[in-house]
Amino acid sequence: MKLMFLDESGDHNLTSIKSDYSVFVLGGVIIDRAYALSVVEERMRSLKREFFGRDDIILHTAEMIRWKNDFAFMKHDEDVKGKFIAAISAMMAELDYQVIACAIDKPAYAAKYGTDADIYRYSLNMLVERFCYEIGNVPDGGLIYAETRRPDLDHALNMAWEGIIKRDGLRYARAKKINSRIIDLVLKDKRTNIAGTQLADLVVSPVGRKLLGKPDREDWRIVESKFRRRPGNSDYMGSGLIVLPKTDA
């Protein structure tokens, strides 16, 4: 069985767009279930024990880049900080997973489609469709995990998922096919400390920075190497990374 863990970077509000982070990214990491439960979980626990002395820490990019809360002790210790960043990069590079991400330039998208567009729902559609095809013709071959957010956002996500599997399906994957291949979309609290969702958290920010035109870092190069690709095709655009709105040729 394949698992897809979801996370996001930025917000999906098109009416009030932050000037310093005007993108939205919904990303998923696809991992074989047995591998996720054994190798990925243990690899992440080992990293946490090395730097924190315990493994109940939640790796959260928003706190890590600001060196807040559990990461505050590293803020003024450049040696430890450097080793921690290198260890995170090494873990991201070594683990076996695929990345699918939908990255949206919000000002351009709003200008083209209007501010009422539901970019979270559309991004979810893009990821579910590709996950469905990655599973292949395997009954109950996949399961999706996402972290809980605010109750209203969780409700909206559940409604979007219900729409996919009960009414609408997707452009290239009808509801019947999705139901046969994907068991469910499950929401889990961040405190559950699932390694897969934390790995997804580490993946989405580099994609957002890339879309903003920020200088490449090691984490982007790692993520780029993990993007889903079609068999026999080295290009990941459209298969592993969807950038919207599409520019006119």
Residue pairs with C-beta under 8 A, 6 or more apart in sequence:
1 32
1 33
1 140
1 141
1 142
1 143
2 30
2 31
2 32
2 33
2 131
2 134
2 135
2 141
2 142
2 143
3 30
3 31
3 32
3 33
3 36
3 142
3 143
3 144
3 145
3 196
4 28
4 29
4 30
4 31
4 100
4 127
4 131
4 142
4 143
4 144
4 145
5 28
5 29
5 31
5 144
5 145
5 146
5 194
5 196
5 197
5 199
5 200
6 26
6 27
6 28
6 124
6 127
6 144
6 145
6 146
6 147
6 197
6 200
7 26
7 27
7 28
7 146
7 147
7 197
7 200
7 201
7 203
7 204
8 24
8 25
8 26
8 27
8 120
8 204
9 23
9 24
9 25
9 27
9 61
9 204
9 205
9 207
9 208
10 18
10 21
10 23
10 24
10 25
10 106
10 208
11 18
11 24
12 24
12 118
12 119
12 120
12 123
14 106
14 109
14 110
14 114
14 115
14 116
14 117
14 119
15 115
17 106
17 107
17 110
21 208
21 212
22 105
22 106
22 107
22 212
23 103
23 104
23 105
23 106
23 208
23 211
23 212
24 103
24 104
24 106
24 119
24 120
24 123
24 208
25 101
25 102
25 103
25 104
25 204
25 205
25 207
25 208
25 211
26 101
26 102
26 120
26 123
26 124
26 126
26 127
26 204
27 99
27 100
27 101
27 102
27 127
27 200
27 203
27 204
27 207
28 99
28 100
28 101
28 127
28 131
28 144
28 200
29 97
29 98
29 99
29 196
29 199
29 200
29 203
29 226
30 97
30 98
30 99
30 100
30 131
30 134
30 228
31 40
31 95
31 96
31 97
31 98
31 196
31 199
32 96
33 143
35 96
36 195
36 196
39 95
39 96
40 95
40 97
40 195
40 196
40 199
41 195
43 91
43 94
43 95
43 195
44 55
44 59
44 91
44 195
44 198
44 199
45 55
45 195
46 55
47 87
47 88
47 91
48 54
48 55
48 56
48 57
48 59
49 55
50 87
51 80
51 83
51 84
51 87
52 70
56 193
57 70
58 70
58 190
58 191
58 193
58 198
59 88
59 198
59 201
59 202
60 190
60 198
60 201
61 201
61 202
61 204
61 205
63 69
63 70
63 71
64 71
65 205
67 74
67 75
67 81
73 80
74 80
74 81
74 84
75 81
88 202
88 219
89 218
89 219
89 222
92 199
92 202
92 203
92 219
92 222
92 223
93 222
93 225
95 199
97 199
97 226
98 134
98 226
98 227
98 228
98 240
99 203
99 223
99 226
99 227
99 228
99 240
99 241
100 126
100 127
100 130
100 131
100 134
100 227
100 228
100 240
100 241
101 127
101 203
101 204
101 207
101 227
101 240
101 241
101 242
102 122
102 123
102 126
102 127
102 242
102 244
103 207
103 208
103 210
103 211
103 241
103 242
103 243
103 244
104 119
104 123
104 243
104 244
104 245
105 211
105 243
105 244
105 245
106 119
108 245
109 117
109 119
109 244
109 245
110 117
112 245
113 245
118 160
119 244
120 156
120 157
120 160
121 156
121 160
121 163
122 244
123 242
124 157
124 160
124 161
124 164
125 164
125 170
125 171
126 242
128 144
128 164
128 170
128 173
128 178
128 182
129 170
129 171
129 172
129 173
130 228
130 239
130 240
131 142
131 144
131 182
132 142
132 170
132 173
132 177
132 178
132 181
132 182
133 172
133 173
134 142
134 228
135 141
135 142
135 181
135 182
136 181
137 181
138 181
139 180
139 181
140 180
140 181
140 183
141 181
141 182
142 181
142 182
142 183
143 182
143 183
143 184
143 186
144 182
144 184
144 185
144 186
145 185
145 186
145 187
145 188
145 194
145 196
145 197
146 157
146 185
146 186
146 187
146 188
146 197
147 187
147 188
147 189
147 190
147 197
148 154
148 187
148 188
148 189
148 190
149 157
154 187
157 185
157 187
158 185
158 187
161 185
164 170
164 175
164 178
165 175
165 178
165 179
165 182
166 175
167 175
168 175
169 175
169 176
169 177
169 178
170 178
188 194
188 197
190 197
202 219
203 223
203 226
205 219
206 217
206 219
206 220
206 222
206 223
207 220
207 223
207 241
209 217
209 220
210 216
210 220
211 243
224 236
226 240
227 236
227 239
227 240
227 241
228 236
228 239
228 240
229 235
229 236
229 239
229 240
230 239
233 239
237 243
